[in-house]
Amino acid sequence: MIELKAIGKTYGKRNKQRVVLAQVNLKIEAGEFVAVTGPSGSGKTTLLCIMGALLQPTSGEVYMDGQRVDSGLTENERASIRSEKIGFVFQFPALIPTLTVMENVLLPITLAGKALDDGGSWARQLLAQVGLSDREDSLPGTLSGGEQRRVAIARALIRRPKVLLADEPTGALDLDTGNKLMELLQNLCREAGLTLVVVTHDPTVASKANREVKLLGINQEYKQTI
Amino acid sequence: MSIEQTQLCRLYHIAWRNLQRNRLRAGLLALSVALTTAILFGAYYFIHSIERSLDAGAGRMGADLIVTPVGLESSVENLLLSGIPAQVRMPKENSEKVAVVNGVEKVSPQLYMQTFIGECCNVYGEFPVIAIDPEADFTIRPFLLNDRPLERKEVAIGADIGAWDAWGMAYLPTWSESVRLLGTNFRVKNLLHRTNLGVDKTIFMHIDDARAIAARDDRHSVKPGDISVVMVKVKPGSAYEDVARDIEAAVPGVKVFTGNKLSRFVEAQLKPIKILLYAITGFVLLMASLQVMSIFSAIVHERRREIGYLRAMGATKGKVFQLFLWEGFWASLIGGGVGLFIALILLVDMRNVIQDLIPLPLLFPWFGDGVIVSFCTMVVAIMITLLSAVWPISRSMNLDPYEAVREGE
């Protein structure tokens, strides 16, 4: 499903260069749940964004569903891949405060400019799955942090992606809420057969994954723990 | 809200909602556009009205030529410029002779009656009385508040004489006020826009009424067949000087002079004002543009992370660009509407007050022109907002979505 070949990422120019990722090779199968862990600054989010065609690596190759996405594509083509194949869940839910929950969930469809035939019913179904059926007309400001994350998950799934990339989805949530959210995320992905990649600091979250990819930081080897 | 309704949510809808996120900033943006629109509209209105007034002024002076008895040209000019009464007489046949001269398109005879000293529409003063032929008139018609020809036993009065209320608006009931002129009762049925020229102190009556008065009372030293001047409109393409020479040759005892003398004088006086107005308008547009750039820079900077999230969701640069442009459009539409409304109230409803404050020959556009000017002003204001927003939005589009997403971490 996702294949990274000798991925390297360097920030800065000339003598102020900072190597974040070097020679990362990773293959993630369809339907797999992978946790990416490591200390701060080890390049976890960078790796996630490279997988999601949001960031181009300095070196190496990225394949999504057999298609190379790190080069040879225009910005719009990459946006199209993100729109159709990838769902992002970020640490901050990033809901538009003046749109209702339902409108926020449907936002990727609006941005894609292509209506799904069953967009409305699918959105309602997703909201039911995340336990927010009764809040579809609410504004994000009236929801709790956990509820906002659940809306963000529903929004990430609205375009029926093949991969869900989540960056610290339980960050800033209490333990109980975080656990419930992870459980929800796993169940949804399992039911839909999605590939789930989660960046996390939380060992409990990582322990639930099929596989843990641990990034050890600058100039260190990364290791995979199954 | 039903699913069907939510599916109708489009970029312009999101942009409209986004305006409500920071109402103060959206309000300031709209206010900036409102001021721009009001100033733009006001400046155009003034320039347009000055030009229209000059055109109409030339028309009043005979459009192109004025035929007077020999030696009395200066009396006519004095009357038109400052309202100083003139005793000018010549036979009405002169008008018919002038009408058939090659190059003459229209003629409009006028008869200068005795100056009326007394009260008209609650204003006491000395008012020259001019009789016109409403069928042939093309001189005062551009100034009439109501575009209807003068009928028998009716008079039209200049703006200084009255019929304006305390707010400077036309006071309709006084139009039917009765006034006794030269021994005859008339009704005030029409009113002329202010020109700041002699016409503001003049009363206009039907030429047949004037002749009836003259026939009844010889104290007015007017014979039934008398006229004072003939206003002439020259056919397009004909040289004024050639037509003037032909008239003088065809009609003995008359002198022809061009009515452009006054226009040229006023135009020369107004030229620096017009240049100043253009310059001020230009500066205002520049300042408005910089303000919009500044506000939009703040808006996009504040929402860098959101831009990153939108891009992550699959939005192209173009879509995000459109979203911000829509926000600019809504703000400018609201601001433009408000600005236009304020400008219309100030300039149209209170035109007489403004003309009292600004002693310039202003003549405001008719309703149709006003609508076109309003529409054009709105379009210009919206275009300036959108074009000014392009640069800050474009800059934010160059931001790497990954960096935008991690903004503030």
Interface residues (C-beta under 8 A of the other chain):
Chain A: T45 T46 C49 G52 L54 L55 E75 N76 A79 S80 R82 S83 E84 I86 F88 F90 Q91 F92 A94 I96 P97 T98 L99 T100 M102 E103 L106 L107 P108 I109 T110 L111 A112 G113 A115 G119 G120 S121 A123 R124 E136 D137 R155 R159
Chain B: M1 I3 E4 T6 Q7 C9 R10 L11 I14 R17 N18 Q20 R21 R305 E306 Y309 L310 R311 A312 M313 G314 A315 T316 K317 G318 K319 D400 P401 Y402 V405 R406 E409
